[in-house]
Amino acid sequence: MIIGRDKEQRELHEAYESEYSEFAVVYGRRRVGKTFLVRETFNYTFTFEHSGVAKGNMRMQLRAFRDSLADAGMGKVKVPEDWMEAFSLLRQLIRQSKERKKVVFIDEIPWMDTPRSNFVSAIEYFWNNFASARKDVLLIICGSATSWIINKVLKNHGGLHNRVTYRLSVMPFTLYECEQYMKSRKIQASHYDLLEYYMVFGGVPFYWSLLTRGQSVAQNVDRLIFAEDGKLRYEFNELYDSLFHNPEKYVRIVMELGENGSGMTRDELVKQCGLEENGRTSRMLEDLEECGFIRKIPTYGLKNQATFRLIDNYTLFYLKFVKHNTANDEQFWSHNYLSSLRSAWVGLAFERLCFLHIRQIKMALGISGVVTNVFAWRVGPSADGKKGAQIDMLIDRADNLVNICEMKFSHNEYTVTKDDADSLHHKAERFVTETGCRKSVNLTMVTVSGIAHAGYWSEIHNSITSEDLFKT
């Protein structure tokens, strides 16, 4: 049973029903469920299905391709000498097929592009000179190595330029989808527990599939991440190694962003990470954003300035607690569950969770149909002694209003203090003064359980709770 992915399935079905041949690219981070999506959509039935061999050389890749041809009914054929011959055999298989639409699914395709193999040229020739000249081929390629997919296919300036007709970026689950998945597995968990799981694992379906019934959040986290044989103990390195060629610089970027919760500009990242001031850096940032690891948030009032933030919760958790866990405490999370260490982390993690659910926040504000832009904004101390201000989430609305959003994590209803109210009013005052914004400004709080009707609660114009974040 597939959870969510309605839009992606509709697009794949549309491609299948097209009167022309179609070229679909399915990509996304490791463990997000790309292969499962394609197989479930087509009920595990393909004219030809193949998966690249991890770390295999060209000869191993070609031998595996031959075996997949045999599995598809090609019969006994010798191992192709090169990729041009391999795709020539695939053409023969397609010609022999009696199916109305020939669905060709090639998974983990980046692994097949070994050095000096001319693989990309061969698949270009297959599509341009054979498949696109017919009306009955649906070619689906898939892979976790996002940088390869983007640069070798989606941004190809050669024979594959503008050839992709369907582009499906498979993103992690939302809270709503995670809740549906847990129900499908008969795992009982409160919304508070689901929030905490999400703040550790993000919305990656595979990570959620490892959760065990009858264990608390702390027990599951310890078992999967901190135990010596934990299935996710070494996931961080495997994750970035699988997604990016030469992942060291990508890891350096996310590590730097992990140290700077308020985000960094491109210039700051270039300086701190020792990156080159060229297109390569821009491509790395785009790759990380495509995978959902970071988000580029424009700065209000400055067209050419933006802040990059780490929003992948698994990466944030790993950098905060696992990377430097030299004590090798296999029950680290249970032992620190009520500590100040965890308390400091949940605030930032909840904020990142909110950034992944901006659509739900807009729904709660009743502005789903209103054109909006989400910005960040910050200013340093003024010449007359006013302290600086930082707004992490600012929703600029076409209906002449701006929401300044503040995210607060607490188990029970949140009590707005005088310091909270003063801080928000200060941010609003400096924002209006510095930007010249003429729209009305609403102070908005996103909390877990709502705002207690005590203290300075009446200073807040909009209150959004975690229940709103669980909406579809």
C-alpha positions as CSV (number, residue, x, y, z in Angstrom):
1,M,0.0,0.0,0.0
2,I,1.4,3.3,-1.1
3,I,1.0,6.3,1.2
4,G,0.7,9.8,-0.4
5,R,2.4,10.5,-3.7
6,D,-0.9,11.2,-5.4
7,K,0.6,14.0,-7.6
8,E,3.5,11.8,-8.6
9,Q,1.3,8.9,-9.4
10,R,-1.1,11.0,-11.5
11,E,1.9,12.3,-13.6
12,L,3.2,8.8,-14.2
13,H,-0.3,7.6,-15.2
14,E,-0.6,10.6,-17.5
15,A,2.7,9.8,-19.1
16,Y,1.6,6.2,-19.6
17,E,-1.7,7.3,-21.3
18,S,0.0,9.8,-23.5
19,E,-0.4,9.2,-27.3
20,Y,3.3,9.9,-27.6
21,S,6.5,8.5,-26.2
22,E,7.5,10.1,-22.9
23,F,10.7,10.5,-20.9
24,A,10.2,10.7,-17.1
25,V,12.9,11.4,-14.6
26,V,12.3,10.4,-10.9
27,Y,14.9,11.6,-8.4
28,G,15.3,12.5,-4.8
29,R,17.4,11.7,-1.7
30,R,18.3,8.1,-0.7
31,R,15.5,6.2,1.2
32,V,12.7,8.5,0.1
33,G,10.8,5.8,-1.8
34,K,11.5,6.5,-5.5
35,T,11.7,2.9,-6.6
36,F,8.7,1.9,-4.5
37,L,6.7,4.7,-6.1
38,V,7.4,3.6,-9.6
39,R,6.9,-0.1,-8.9
40,E,3.6,0.4,-7.1
41,T,2.3,2.8,-9.7
42,F,2.9,0.1,-12.5
43,N,2.0,-2.9,-10.3
44,Y,5.6,-4.2,-10.7
45,T,5.0,-4.8,-14.4
46,F,7.4,-3.4,-16.9
47,T,8.5,-4.2,-20.5
48,F,12.0,-3.9,-19.1
49,E,13.3,-3.2,-15.6
50,H,16.9,-2.7,-14.6
51,S,19.0,-1.3,-11.8
52,G,22.6,-0.1,-11.9
53,V,25.2,-2.0,-9.9
54,A,26.6,-0.1,-6.9
55,K,30.3,0.6,-7.4
56,G,30.4,-1.8,-10.4
57,N,32.8,-1.2,-13.3
58,M,31.6,-1.0,-16.9
59,R,31.9,-4.7,-17.5
60,M,29.8,-5.5,-14.4
61,Q,27.2,-2.9,-15.5
62,L,26.9,-4.4,-19.0
63,R,26.7,-8.0,-17.6
64,A,23.9,-6.9,-15.3
65,F,22.1,-5.2,-18.2
66,R,22.3,-8.4,-20.2
67,D,20.8,-10.3,-17.3
68,S,17.9,-7.9,-17.1
69,L,17.3,-8.3,-20.9
70,A,17.1,-12.0,-20.4
71,D,14.7,-11.6,-17.4
72,A,12.5,-9.5,-19.7
73,G,12.3,-12.3,-22.3
74,M,15.2,-11.5,-24.6
75,G,16.6,-15.0,-24.3
76,K,20.2,-15.8,-24.3
77,V,22.4,-13.0,-25.6
78,K,26.1,-12.3,-25.0
79,V,27.3,-9.5,-22.8
80,P,27.3,-6.3,-24.9
81,E,30.7,-4.8,-25.8
82,D,29.6,-1.3,-25.0
83,W,26.5,0.8,-24.2
84,M,25.6,1.4,-27.8
85,E,25.3,-2.3,-28.3
86,A,23.4,-2.7,-25.0
87,F,20.7,-0.2,-26.0
88,S,20.6,-1.8,-29.5
89,L,19.5,-5.0,-27.8
90,L,16.9,-3.0,-25.7
91,R,15.5,-1.7,-29.0
92,Q,15.1,-5.2,-30.2
93,L,13.2,-6.1,-27.0
94,I,10.9,-3.2,-27.4
95,R,10.1,-4.0,-31.1
96,Q,9.2,-7.6,-30.0
97,S,6.8,-6.4,-27.3
98,K,3.1,-6.6,-27.9
99,E,2.2,-4.3,-25.1
100,R,0.3,-1.1,-25.9
101,K,2.8,1.1,-24.0
102,K,6.4,-0.2,-23.5
103,V,7.4,0.9,-20.0
104,V,11.2,0.9,-19.6
105,F,12.3,1.5,-16.0
106,I,16.0,2.0,-15.4
107,D,16.8,2.5,-11.7
108,E,20.0,3.8,-10.0
109,I,21.1,5.0,-13.5
110,P,24.0,7.2,-12.2
111,W,25.8,4.0,-11.2
112,M,25.8,2.9,-14.8
113,D,27.8,6.0,-16.0
114,T,31.2,4.7,-15.2
115,P,34.4,6.5,-16.3
116,R,35.0,6.5,-20.1
117,S,31.9,4.4,-20.7
118,N,30.1,6.9,-23.0
119,F,26.9,5.9,-21.2
120,V,25.2,9.3,-21.5
121,S,25.9,9.4,-25.3
122,A,24.3,5.9,-25.7
123,I,21.1,6.8,-23.9
124,E,20.9,10.1,-25.8
125,Y,21.1,8.1,-29.0
126,F,18.5,5.5,-27.8
127,W,16.0,8.3,-26.9
128,N,16.6,10.7,-29.8
129,N,16.9,8.1,-32.6
130,F,14.5,5.4,-31.5
131,A,12.2,5.9,-28.5
132,S,11.1,9.5,-29.3
133,A,10.5,8.5,-33.0
134,R,7.8,6.0,-31.8
135,K,4.5,6.7,-29.9
136,D,4.6,3.7,-27.5
137,V,7.6,4.1,-25.2
138,L,7.6,5.4,-21.6
139,L,11.2,5.7,-20.5
140,I,11.5,6.2,-16.7
141,I,15.0,6.8,-15.2
142,C,15.6,7.0,-11.5
143,G,18.4,7.6,-9.2
144,S,19.5,8.9,-5.8
145,A,22.7,10.6,-7.1
146,T,20.9,13.9,-7.5
147,S,23.9,15.9,-8.7
148,W,24.2,13.4,-11.6
149,I,20.5,13.5,-12.5
150,I,20.5,17.3,-12.4
151,N,23.7,18.0,-14.3
152,K,23.8,15.0,-16.7
153,V,20.1,14.9,-17.6
154,L,18.0,17.8,-16.5
155,K,20.6,20.4,-17.3
156,N,22.1,18.5,-20.2
157,H,23.3,20.8,-23.0
158,G,23.9,18.0,-25.5
159,G,21.6,15.4,-26.9
160,L,19.3,15.3,-23.9
161,H,18.7,19.0,-23.7
162,N,15.0,19.6,-23.1
163,R,14.2,16.0,-23.8
164,V,12.7,15.2,-20.4
165,T,8.9,15.4,-20.5
166,Y,8.1,14.5,-16.9
167,R,10.3,15.6,-14.0
168,L,9.3,14.1,-10.6
169,S,11.2,15.3,-7.5
170,V,10.2,12.9,-4.8
171,M,10.3,14.7,-1.5
172,P,10.1,13.4,2.1
173,F,6.7,12.8,3.7
174,T,4.8,15.6,5.5
175,L,3.5,15.1,9.0
176,Y,0.1,14.0,7.7
177,E,1.7,11.4,5.5
178,C,3.9,10.1,8.3
179,E,0.8,9.8,10.5
180,Q,-1.0,7.8,7.8
181,Y,2.0,5.6,7.4
182,M,2.2,4.8,11.1
183,K,-1.5,4.0,11.1
184,S,-1.0,1.6,8.2
185,R,1.6,-0.2,10.3
186,K,-0.7,-0.3,13.3
187,I,1.8,1.8,15.4
188,Q,0.1,4.0,18.0
189,A,1.7,7.3,18.5
190,S,0.4,10.7,19.8
191,H,0.9,13.8,17.7
192,Y,3.5,14.9,20.2
193,D,5.5,11.7,19.6
194,L,5.1,12.0,15.8
195,L,6.4,15.6,16.0
196,E,9.5,14.3,17.9
197,Y,10.0,11.5,15.5
198,Y,9.8,14.0,12.6
199,M,12.3,16.3,14.3
200,V,14.8,13.4,14.5
201,F,14.2,11.5,11.2
202,G,12.5,14.1,9.0
203,G,9.9,12.7,6.6
204,V,12.1,9.9,5.1
205,P,9.8,6.9,4.8
206,F,12.5,4.3,5.2
207,Y,13.6,5.7,8.5
208,W,10.0,5.5,9.7
209,S,9.7,1.9,8.5
210,L,12.3,0.9,11.1
211,L,10.3,2.1,14.1
212,T,9.2,-0.7,16.4
213,R,5.8,-1.0,18.0
214,G,5.7,-0.8,21.8
215,Q,8.8,1.3,22.2
216,S,9.0,5.0,23.2
217,V,10.5,7.7,21.0
218,A,13.7,7.6,23.1
219,Q,14.0,3.8,22.8
220,N,13.5,3.8,19.1
221,V,16.0,6.6,18.6
222,D,18.6,4.8,20.8
223,R,18.1,1.5,19.0
224,L,18.4,3.0,15.5
225,I,21.0,5.7,15.9
226,F,23.0,5.2,19.1
227,A,23.2,1.4,19.4
228,E,26.5,-0.1,18.1
229,D,24.5,-2.1,15.5
230,G,21.9,0.6,14.9
231,K,20.6,0.6,11.4
232,L,21.0,4.3,11.1
233,R,24.2,4.7,13.1
234,Y,26.3,5.2,9.9
235,E,23.5,6.6,7.7
236,F,25.0,10.1,7.5
237,N,28.1,9.2,5.5
238,E,26.2,6.7,3.3
239,L,23.5,9.3,2.6
240,Y,25.8,11.9,1.2
241,D,28.1,9.4,-0.5
242,S,25.1,8.0,-2.4
243,L,23.8,11.4,-3.5
244,F,26.8,13.4,-4.5
245,H,30.0,12.8,-6.4
246,N,32.9,14.0,-4.2
247,P,30.6,14.6,-1.2
248,E,33.2,16.2,1.0
249,K,32.3,19.8,0.0
250,Y,28.6,19.1,0.3
251,V,29.2,17.8,3.8
252,R,31.3,20.9,4.7
253,I,28.4,23.1,3.7
254,V,25.8,21.3,5.8
255,M,28.2,21.1,8.7
256,E,28.7,24.9,8.6
257,L,25.0,25.5,8.3
258,G,24.4,23.1,11.2
259,E,26.6,25.4,13.3
260,N,24.7,28.5,12.3
261,G,21.1,28.0,13.1
262,S,20.1,31.4,11.8
263,G,21.4,30.6,8.3
264,M,24.2,32.0,6.2
265,T,24.5,33.9,3.0
266,R,26.3,32.5,0.0
267,D,29.2,34.8,0.5
268,E,29.5,33.7,4.2
269,L,29.4,30.1,3.1
270,V,32.1,30.6,0.5
271,K,34.3,32.3,3.1
272,Q,33.7,29.9,5.9
273,C,33.9,26.7,3.9
274,G,36.8,27.7,1.6
275,L,34.7,27.3,-1.5
276,E,35.5,28.7,-4.9
277,E,33.6,31.8,-6.1
278,N,32.2,30.2,-9.2
279,G,29.4,28.2,-10.7
280,R,30.5,25.0,-9.0
281,T,29.5,26.4,-5.6
282,S,26.1,27.5,-7.0
283,R,25.5,24.0,-8.4
284,M,26.3,22.4,-5.0
285,L,23.9,24.7,-3.3
286,E,21.2,23.9,-5.9
287,D,21.9,20.1,-5.5
288,L,21.5,20.3,-1.7
289,E,18.3,22.3,-2.1
290,E,16.8,19.9,-4.7
291,C,17.4,17.1,-2.2
292,G,15.6,19.0,0.5
293,F,18.7,19.3,2.8
294,I,18.9,23.1,2.7
295,R,16.5,25.9,1.8
296,K,17.3,29.2,0.1
297,I,15.2,31.9,1.8
298,P,15.1,35.3,0.1
299,T,15.8,38.4,2.3
300,Y,12.8,40.8,2.4
301,G,13.6,44.0,0.4
302,L,16.8,42.7,-1.1
303,K,16.3,41.0,-4.4
304,N,19.8,39.6,-4.7
305,Q,20.4,38.4,-1.2
306,A,19.2,35.2,0.5
307,T,19.9,33.1,3.5
308,F,20.6,29.4,3.3
309,R,19.4,27.2,6.1
310,L,19.8,23.6,7.0
311,I,16.3,22.2,7.1
312,D,16.9,18.4,7.0
313,N,16.1,17.3,10.5
314,Y,18.1,14.0,10.3
315,T,21.2,15.9,9.3
316,L,20.6,18.4,12.0
317,F,20.2,15.7,14.7
318,Y,23.3,13.8,13.5
319,L,25.5,16.9,13.6
320,K,24.2,17.9,17.0
321,F,24.3,14.6,18.8
322,V,25.9,11.8,16.9
323,K,29.0,13.2,15.2
324,H,30.6,14.2,18.5
325,N,29.2,11.4,20.7
326,T,32.6,10.2,21.8
327,A,31.2,8.5,24.9
328,N,29.5,5.9,22.7
329,D,26.5,5.8,25.0
330,E,24.1,3.4,23.4
331,Q,21.2,4.9,25.5
332,F,22.3,8.5,24.9
333,W,18.8,9.8,24.0
334,S,17.1,8.1,26.9
335,H,19.7,9.5,29.3
336,N,19.4,13.0,27.9
337,Y,15.7,13.1,27.2
338,L,15.0,15.6,30.0
339,S,18.3,17.5,29.7
340,S,19.0,21.1,28.7
341,L,20.9,19.6,25.8
342,R,17.6,18.3,24.3
343,S,15.7,21.4,25.3
344,A,18.1,23.6,23.2
345,W,17.7,21.3,20.2
346,V,14.0,21.0,20.1
347,G,13.5,24.7,19.5
348,L,15.6,24.7,16.3
349,A,14.3,21.4,15.1
350,F,10.7,22.5,15.5
351,E,11.5,25.7,13.6
352,R,12.9,23.5,10.7
353,L,9.8,21.3,10.8
354,C,7.6,24.4,10.4
355,F,9.6,25.5,7.3
356,L,8.7,22.1,5.8
357,H,5.0,22.8,6.4
358,I,4.5,26.3,5.2
359,R,1.5,25.2,3.1
360,Q,-0.2,24.0,6.3
361,I,0.7,27.3,8.0
362,K,-0.9,29.2,5.2
363,M,-4.0,27.0,5.4
364,A,-4.3,27.7,9.2
365,L,-4.1,31.4,8.4
366,G,-6.8,31.1,5.8
367,I,-4.7,32.3,3.0
368,S,-4.2,29.2,0.8
369,G,-5.6,31.1,-2.2
370,V,-3.6,34.3,-1.5
371,V,-0.4,34.9,-3.4
372,T,2.4,34.9,-0.8
373,N,6.2,35.0,-0.5
374,V,8.2,33.7,2.4
375,F,11.2,35.7,3.5
376,A,13.8,36.0,6.2
377,W,15.0,39.3,7.5
378,R,17.6,40.6,9.9
379,V,19.2,43.9,10.8
380,G,22.1,44.8,13.1
381,P,22.1,47.3,16.0
382,S,21.2,50.9,14.9
383,A,23.3,54.0,15.2
384,D,21.0,55.3,18.0
385,G,21.5,52.2,20.1
386,K,18.5,50.0,19.1
387,K,19.4,46.4,19.3
388,G,19.4,44.2,16.2
389,A,16.5,42.0,15.1
390,Q,16.0,38.8,13.3
391,I,12.8,37.3,11.7
392,D,13.2,33.7,10.7
393,M,9.9,33.4,8.9
394,L,8.1,36.3,7.4
395,I,5.0,35.7,5.2
396,D,4.4,38.6,2.8
397,R,0.8,38.5,1.5
398,A,-0.8,40.0,-1.5
399,D,-3.8,41.0,0.6
400,N,-1.8,43.8,2.2
401,L,-0.7,42.0,5.3
402,V,2.6,40.6,6.7
403,N,2.9,37.7,9.2
404,I,5.9,37.8,11.4
405,C,6.1,34.2,12.6
406,E,7.7,33.0,15.8
407,M,8.1,29.2,16.5
408,K,8.0,28.0,20.1
409,F,8.2,24.4,21.2
410,S,6.7,23.2,24.5
411,H,4.8,20.1,25.6
412,N,1.9,22.1,27.1
413,E,0.2,25.4,26.1
414,Y,2.8,28.1,25.7
415,T,2.6,31.1,28.0
416,V,3.6,34.3,26.2
417,T,5.9,36.3,28.5
418,K,6.6,40.0,28.6
419,D,10.0,39.3,27.1
420,D,8.3,37.4,24.2
421,A,5.9,40.2,23.6
422,D,8.6,42.9,23.8
423,S,10.8,40.9,21.4
424,L,8.1,40.5,18.8
425,H,7.1,44.1,19.0
426,H,10.7,45.2,18.6
427,K,11.1,43.0,15.6
428,A,8.0,44.4,14.0
429,E,9.0,48.0,14.8
430,R,12.5,47.6,13.3
431,F,11.2,45.8,10.3
432,V,8.7,48.5,9.5
433,T,11.2,51.3,10.1
434,E,14.1,49.7,8.2
435,T,12.1,48.4,5.2
436,G,9.4,51.1,4.9
437,C,6.8,48.4,4.7
438,R,3.3,49.9,4.5
439,K,1.4,46.7,5.1
440,S,-0.3,45.7,8.3
441,V,1.9,43.5,10.5
442,N,0.4,40.5,12.4
443,L,2.4,38.8,15.1
444,T,2.0,35.1,14.7
445,M,3.1,32.2,16.9
446,V,3.4,28.5,15.9
447,T,3.4,26.3,19.0
448,V,2.8,22.6,19.8
449,S,-0.3,23.0,22.0
450,G,-1.4,26.5,21.5
451,I,-1.1,29.7,23.6
452,A,-2.4,29.8,27.2
453,H,-4.8,32.6,27.9
454,A,-2.5,34.1,30.4
455,G,0.3,36.6,30.5
456,Y,0.7,38.6,27.3
457,W,-1.3,36.2,25.0
458,S,-3.5,39.0,23.7
459,E,-0.5,40.6,22.0
460,I,-0.4,37.7,19.5
461,H,-2.7,38.2,16.5
462,N,-2.5,34.6,15.1
463,S,-2.0,31.3,17.0
464,I,-1.2,28.2,15.0
465,T,-0.8,24.8,16.7
466,S,0.9,21.5,15.7
467,E,-2.6,20.1,15.0
468,D,-2.7,22.5,12.0
469,L,0.6,21.1,10.8
470,F,-0.9,17.6,10.5
471,K,-3.4,18.7,7.9
472,T,-3.2,17.3,4.4
